[in-house]
Amino acid sequence: MRERGTIRRFWNDPAGLLSRLLVSRQFLPFVVILYALLGIAWVSASDALLAKLAVLWPEGYWWYQKADLWLVVVASGLLAGTLWAHTRAEQVKDQALLESLNLQQVSSAIDAGLLADKTLAEVLAAVCAGAVHLGHQFCWAGLVKPDGGVEVVASHGFAREYLDHFPIRWDETPYGMGPVGHAIRSGRTCVFQDALRHPDYGPWREAARRMGFKAVAAVPVVGHKGVLGVLAVYNRRRHSFDQKALFNLELLAQKASLAILTSGRREALETLNQQHQLILDSVKEGIFGTDLEGRLTFMNKAAAAMLGY
């Protein structure tokens, strides 16, 4: 059944199957041996044929010798191309595997922070560190403020002082027209692949030039009711944010969204517990609760006084 499937795929896409076989590590030794045997056979046959042509057709001997040389060159080029394609395919495969492992490591570190009940700043710091670990030079995470500003909660990288040169806003003022402002207002990722030449990057151009930043990406952190914050990432190379890089950053933004929502719910629960405790303590009667084994689970101040605690 497997052989039939291979034959069927060959007839449907012979060029595609042959190209995959040529760059396959499994078939590479056979390809090299095949080229070597064909080369030996060709040299032997051509030498014998040249000897006969020298006798039978002296005028065509030179042309045939030249054609023979070109065929050897073409065959050598095919072999070199096969080896290069194999090497390149292995490099691409190894790079993809390394990027996948890096993303998995970053994601695991962020998830560990969420499960360990760390603060919002600590989890967002792990998100920023993850962006830098993926190959970027600087990243910061901020929360959207109702007055049009952005509160920086965490950052990672060598240029934390970069944020001290100007206000960070998302409204339609000049400081809100950069990638961060565009991303928050639209709810979509905004990228300045050549930030130093972008017309909307004027307020930050000189500071970015001093820091060496040439490309900027802003990824919105989206919740159920809209944009909660933003993830801003900086790179020293122009056009460094390809589709794969942006996909990875959007995954990190989803982690940041989960951290913000979890932190908000935790704070709301703590506030609710405090309110309930205040209500219980304001009652003069003793109120307490126990579990099935008779252990105290909660009590108000009046109950504590009654029980001698």
C-alpha positions as CSV (number, residue, x, y, z in Angstrom):
1,M,0.0,0.0,0.0
2,R,2.9,2.4,0.8
3,E,4.6,1.6,-2.5
4,R,1.3,2.3,-4.4
5,G,0.9,5.6,-2.6
6,T,4.4,6.6,-3.6
7,I,3.8,5.6,-7.3
8,R,0.5,7.5,-7.3
9,R,2.2,10.7,-5.8
10,F,5.0,10.3,-8.4
11,W,2.5,10.3,-11.3
12,N,0.5,13.2,-9.8
13,D,3.6,15.4,-9.1
14,P,6.8,13.8,-10.4
15,A,8.9,17.0,-10.2
16,G,7.9,17.7,-6.6
17,L,8.6,14.1,-5.5
18,L,12.0,14.1,-7.3
19,S,13.0,17.4,-5.7
20,R,12.1,16.1,-2.2
21,L,14.1,12.9,-2.9
22,L,17.1,14.9,-4.0
23,V,17.3,16.9,-0.8
24,S,16.4,14.1,1.5
25,R,19.2,13.0,3.8
26,Q,18.0,9.4,3.4
27,F,18.6,9.4,-0.4
28,L,21.6,11.7,-0.7
29,P,24.2,8.9,-0.6
30,F,22.4,7.1,-3.4
31,V,22.2,10.3,-5.5
32,V,25.9,10.9,-5.1
33,I,26.7,7.3,-6.0
34,L,24.4,7.5,-9.0
35,Y,26.1,10.6,-10.3
36,A,29.5,9.0,-9.8
37,L,28.5,5.9,-11.7
38,L,26.9,7.9,-14.5
39,G,30.1,10.0,-14.7
40,I,32.4,6.9,-14.9
41,A,30.1,5.4,-17.5
42,W,30.0,8.6,-19.6
43,V,33.8,9.0,-19.5
44,S,34.4,5.4,-20.6
45,A,31.8,5.6,-23.4
46,S,32.8,9.0,-24.6
47,D,36.5,8.0,-24.7
48,A,35.7,5.0,-26.8
49,L,33.4,7.0,-29.1
50,L,36.1,9.8,-29.4
51,A,38.6,7.2,-30.5
52,K,36.3,5.9,-33.2
53,L,35.3,9.5,-34.3
54,A,39.0,10.4,-34.7
55,V,39.3,7.7,-37.3
56,L,35.9,7.9,-39.0
57,W,35.2,11.6,-38.9
58,P,38.3,13.7,-38.2
59,E,36.4,17.0,-39.0
60,G,33.8,16.4,-36.3
61,Y,36.2,15.3,-33.6
62,W,36.8,18.8,-32.2
63,W,33.1,19.6,-32.0
64,Y,32.3,16.3,-30.2
65,Q,35.1,16.9,-27.8
66,K,33.7,20.3,-26.9
67,A,30.2,18.9,-26.4
68,D,31.6,16.2,-24.2
69,L,33.3,18.8,-22.1
70,W,30.1,20.8,-21.7
71,L,28.2,17.7,-20.7
72,V,30.7,17.0,-18.0
73,V,30.4,20.6,-16.8
74,V,26.6,20.3,-16.7
75,A,26.7,17.0,-14.8
76,S,29.1,18.5,-12.3
77,G,26.8,21.5,-11.9
78,L,23.8,19.2,-11.3
79,L,25.7,17.4,-8.6
80,A,26.9,20.6,-7.0
81,G,23.3,22.0,-7.1
82,T,21.9,18.8,-5.5
83,L,24.5,19.0,-2.7
84,W,23.7,22.8,-2.2
85,A,20.0,22.1,-2.1
86,H,20.4,19.4,0.5
87,T,22.6,21.6,2.7
88,R,20.2,24.5,2.4
89,A,17.2,22.3,3.2
90,E,19.0,21.0,6.3
91,Q,19.9,24.6,7.4
92,V,16.3,25.7,7.0
93,K,15.0,22.6,8.9
94,D,17.5,23.2,11.7
95,Q,16.6,26.9,11.9
96,A,12.8,26.1,12.0
97,L,13.4,23.6,14.8
98,L,15.5,26.0,16.8
99,E,12.8,28.7,16.5
100,S,10.1,26.3,17.5
101,L,12.1,25.2,20.6
102,N,12.8,28.9,21.5
103,L,9.1,29.7,21.2
104,Q,8.2,26.6,23.3
105,Q,10.7,27.6,26.0
106,V,9.4,31.1,26.1
107,S,5.8,30.0,26.3
108,S,6.6,27.5,29.1
109,A,8.3,30.2,31.1
110,I,5.3,32.6,30.8
111,D,2.8,29.8,31.7
112,A,4.9,28.9,34.7
113,G,4.6,32.5,35.9
114,L,0.8,32.4,35.4
115,L,0.5,29.2,37.3
116,A,2.8,30.4,40.1
117,D,0.4,33.3,40.7
118,K,3.1,35.9,40.0
119,T,2.2,39.6,39.7
120,L,1.2,41.2,36.5
121,A,4.5,43.1,36.2
122,E,6.4,39.8,36.6
123,V,4.4,38.0,34.0
124,L,4.7,40.8,31.5
125,A,8.4,41.0,32.2
126,A,8.6,37.4,31.2
127,V,6.6,38.2,28.0
128,C,9.1,41.0,27.1
129,A,12.0,38.7,27.9
130,G,10.5,36.1,25.6
131,A,10.4,38.6,22.7
132,V,14.1,39.4,23.2
133,H,14.8,35.7,23.4
134,L,13.2,35.3,20.0
135,G,15.9,37.5,18.4
136,H,14.7,41.1,19.0
137,Q,16.7,43.7,20.9
138,F,14.1,45.5,23.1
139,C,10.5,45.0,24.2
140,W,8.1,46.7,26.5
141,A,4.6,46.0,27.6
142,G,2.1,48.7,28.6
143,L,-1.6,49.1,29.6
144,V,-4.0,51.4,27.9
145,K,-5.2,54.4,30.0
146,P,-8.5,56.2,29.4
147,D,-6.8,59.6,29.1
148,G,-5.0,58.5,25.9
149,G,-1.8,57.5,27.6
150,V,0.0,54.2,28.0
151,E,1.4,53.0,31.3
152,V,4.6,51.0,30.8
153,V,4.4,48.0,33.2
154,A,7.5,45.9,32.1
155,S,10.4,45.9,29.7
156,H,13.4,43.8,28.7
157,G,16.5,44.7,26.7
158,F,19.4,47.1,26.7
159,A,17.5,50.3,26.1
160,R,15.1,50.9,29.0
161,E,16.1,54.6,29.0
162,Y,14.7,54.9,25.5
163,L,11.2,55.2,27.1
164,D,12.3,58.2,29.2
165,H,12.7,60.6,26.3
166,F,9.0,61.2,25.4
167,P,5.5,60.4,26.6
168,I,3.8,57.3,25.3
169,R,0.3,57.9,24.0
170,W,-2.3,56.3,21.8
171,D,-4.6,59.2,21.0
172,E,-4.2,61.3,17.8
173,T,-1.6,63.7,19.1
174,P,1.9,63.6,17.5
175,Y,3.1,61.2,20.2
176,G,0.2,58.9,19.4
177,M,0.8,58.5,15.7
178,G,3.5,55.9,16.0
179,P,3.1,52.2,15.7
180,V,1.9,51.9,19.3
181,G,-0.9,54.4,18.8
182,H,-1.9,52.9,15.4
183,A,-2.0,49.4,17.0
184,I,-4.2,50.4,19.9
185,R,-6.6,52.5,17.9
186,S,-7.1,49.9,15.2
187,G,-6.7,46.7,17.3
188,R,-4.3,45.3,14.7
189,T,-0.5,44.8,14.6
190,C,1.3,47.8,13.2
191,V,4.9,47.6,11.8
192,F,7.3,50.2,10.7
193,Q,9.8,48.1,8.8
194,D,12.1,51.1,8.2
195,A,11.2,53.3,11.1
196,L,13.9,55.9,10.6
197,R,12.4,56.8,7.3
198,H,8.7,56.5,8.2
199,P,6.9,59.9,8.2
200,D,5.0,59.1,11.4
201,Y,8.1,58.3,13.4
202,G,9.4,61.8,13.7
203,P,9.1,62.3,17.5
204,W,11.2,59.1,18.1
205,R,13.6,59.2,15.1
206,E,16.7,60.7,16.8
207,A,16.4,58.6,20.0
208,A,15.9,55.5,17.9
209,R,18.9,56.4,15.8
210,R,21.1,56.7,18.9
211,M,19.9,53.4,20.2
212,G,20.3,51.7,16.9
213,F,16.7,50.7,16.3
214,K,15.6,50.5,12.7
215,A,12.4,48.5,12.8
216,V,9.5,48.7,15.3
217,A,6.4,46.4,15.7
218,A,3.5,47.1,18.0
219,V,1.1,44.3,18.8
220,P,-2.2,45.1,20.6
221,V,-3.1,43.1,23.7
222,V,-6.8,42.4,23.1
223,G,-9.4,41.3,25.7
224,H,-13.1,40.7,25.5
225,K,-14.0,44.4,25.7
226,G,-11.3,45.8,23.4
227,V,-7.6,46.6,23.5
228,L,-6.1,46.2,27.0
229,G,-2.5,47.1,26.3
230,V,0.3,46.8,23.8
231,L,3.5,44.9,23.2
232,A,6.2,47.1,21.5
233,V,9.2,45.3,20.0
234,Y,12.3,46.9,18.5
235,N,15.0,45.5,16.2
236,R,18.2,46.8,14.8
237,R,17.6,45.4,11.3
238,R,15.3,46.9,8.7
239,H,12.5,44.6,7.5
240,S,13.1,42.2,10.3
241,F,9.5,41.5,11.1
242,D,8.4,38.9,8.6
243,Q,5.2,36.9,8.8
244,K,6.7,34.2,11.1
245,A,8.1,36.8,13.5
246,L,4.8,38.7,13.8
247,F,3.0,35.4,14.3
248,N,5.3,34.6,17.3
249,L,4.8,38.1,18.7
250,E,1.0,37.8,18.5
251,L,1.2,34.6,20.4
252,L,3.1,36.4,23.1
253,A,0.5,39.2,23.1
254,Q,-2.2,36.5,23.7
255,K,-0.2,35.4,26.8
256,A,0.0,39.0,27.9
257,S,-3.8,39.3,27.5
258,L,-4.3,36.3,29.7
259,A,-2.0,37.7,32.3
260,I,-3.9,41.0,32.3
261,L,-7.3,39.4,32.5
262,T,-6.2,37.0,35.2
263,S,-4.7,39.9,37.2
264,G,-7.9,41.9,36.9
265,R,-10.0,39.0,38.1
266,R,-7.7,38.3,41.0
267,E,-7.8,41.9,42.1
268,A,-11.6,41.9,41.7
269,L,-11.8,38.8,43.8
270,E,-9.6,40.2,46.5
271,T,-11.7,43.4,46.6
272,L,-14.8,41.4,46.9
273,N,-13.4,39.3,49.8
274,Q,-12.3,42.5,51.6
275,Q,-15.8,43.9,51.2
276,H,-17.4,40.7,52.5
277,Q,-15.0,40.7,55.5
278,L,-15.9,44.4,56.3
279,I,-19.6,43.5,56.2
280,L,-19.1,40.5,58.5
281,D,-17.0,42.5,60.9
282,S,-19.6,45.2,61.1
283,V,-22.2,42.7,62.5
284,K,-22.2,42.4,66.3
285,E,-23.4,38.7,66.3
286,G,-20.7,36.1,66.0
287,I,-20.6,34.5,62.5
288,F,-18.2,31.7,61.6
289,G,-18.0,28.7,59.2
290,T,-16.6,25.2,59.4
291,D,-15.8,22.4,57.0
292,L,-17.1,18.8,57.2
293,E,-14.4,17.9,59.7
294,G,-15.3,20.8,62.0
295,R,-12.3,23.1,61.2
296,L,-12.9,26.8,61.1
297,T,-12.9,28.3,57.6
298,F,-13.8,31.9,58.4
299,M,-15.1,34.1,61.3
300,N,-15.9,37.7,62.0
301,K,-14.5,39.8,64.8
302,A,-17.4,39.1,67.1
303,A,-17.0,35.3,66.6
304,A,-13.3,35.6,67.3
305,A,-14.1,37.4,70.6
306,M,-16.7,34.8,71.6
307,L,-14.4,31.9,70.8
308,G,-11.4,33.5,72.5
309,Y,-9.2,34.0,69.5
